[in-house]
């Protein structure tokens, strides 16, 4: 496997586990959150999906977003399936972009985010994006434990 294939495998494995988790959450708990400042369950799922699109645009621009407008803006929350369906083409575009990178790109393209004081090579930046979803998967498992409902087995 080359580095791009390994990065894509990591994204695929993380999403597979997220889907197992998200699709195992009872509908009646979608708007639960541990406190007023926290994301609800469905808000966190959207945050992950929308965040991936945001990261995609950051990579395309090699850093700062400028006048980015999210396709999720003003979109009402409906269901997990609706969130996944809406994000489907954005996910495909994101993975196709990753497929287009070669090893040299991963090592030499820099993502310069001056608004947050961040400068990373593309390979590093992509791995940080995957980590973002992983963190929220763990957070969601904690939510379900707090609510006291069964947590889907995400490990295979």
N, C-alpha and C positions, 0 to 999 in steps of 0.2 A: 504494500500500500504506500502511496505517496502522501505527503503531508496534507494535501487538500482532501484526499479520500478519508484520511483519519479524522480531520475536522468535521467533515460531513457525517461520518459515522457517529461521532460524539453528539452532534446536533440531533441526529435521528434517534439515538438511544435515549437521550434526555427527553425528547418529545414523546417517545413511546411510553415512558414512565409517567410523564405529565398527563397524557391522555387516559391511562389506566386510572390515575387518581381522579382527574376531573370527571370522568364519566361514571365514577362510582359514588359521586356525591348526590344524596337525595335532593330533589328539587326544592323541598321545603326549607332547606338550609342555605340556599344560594345567597341570601341577603344577610346572613349572620356575619358579625364581626366582633372581635373581642372588646373593642371600645370605640368611642365615637371618632377618634383620629385614625383608626386603622381602615384598611381596605376591607370591604365585604368579600365573601368568597368569589362572587361573580366579578366584582371589581378587580380582584387580584388576577383572575384568569385573563380578563381583558388587558390588564396592565402588562402581562407577559406577552400576549399576542401583539398588542400595539407597540410595546417596547422593541420587539424584534423588527418591526417595520421602521421604527425610529432609528435603530442601529443600522439598518440597511441603508437608509438615507444618509446617515452620518458617513458611512463608508463610501457611498457614491460621491459625496462631496469632499471626501478626505478630511472631514473635520466638522467645522461649525455648520449649523443648519440654516442660518439665515431666517427666512420667512416660512418655515415649515408649517404646514397645516395638516393635521392628522385626519385621515379618512374616517376615524372613529368619532370625531368631534360631533356632538349632539346625537349620536346613535343611541337609541334606547336599549336598555338591557332586556333581553328576552329569555334566552336559555343558553346553556353551554353549547348545544348543537348549533344554535344561531351564531354564537361567537366564533366557533370553529369554521363554520361555512363562510362567514364574512372574511375571515383571515386566510382562507385557503389559497387564493391567488397571490396574496402578498407573501405567504410562506414559499410558494413555488418560485416566485421571482427572486426571493432572498437566496434560496438554495441554488438556483441557476447562476446567480451572481458568484456565489462561492465556487461553484464548479468551474467558472471561467478563470480563476486564479491559478497560477502555477507556483512552484516553490520559490522562484525568484520574487514574484509579487508578494508572497507571504513574508518574505524577509526584507524587502526593500520599500514597499509602499508604507508611508507613514500616515497615521490618522492624527491630525493636529487639532485638538479641541481647546483653543485658547480661552474660551469662556469658562472652562473648568480647570485650566492649567494642566492638560493631559496631552502627552505625546507618546504614541505607541506604534510599534510596527503592526502591520495588518494581522499576521498570525496570532500575535498576543491579543490583539483587540477582539478577534473572532472567538478566541477561547474565553475571554471575559464575558462576551455576550452569552455564551452557553452557560457559564457559571451563574449569570443572572437568573435564568429560568430554573436552574437547579436549586438555588437558594429559596426561590418562591415555592418550589415543590416541597421542600422541607418545612417551610413556614405553613403551607396548607395542611400538611400532615399534623402539625401541631394544633392547628385550628380544629381539625376533626377529633383529635384526642381531647381537646378542651370541651368540645360539644358533647363528647361521650358517645360518638357513633363509630361504627366499624370503619377502619381504614383499609382501603383496597391494598392488596399485596402488589407492590409495584416492582418487586425484584423477581427476575426469572433466571 
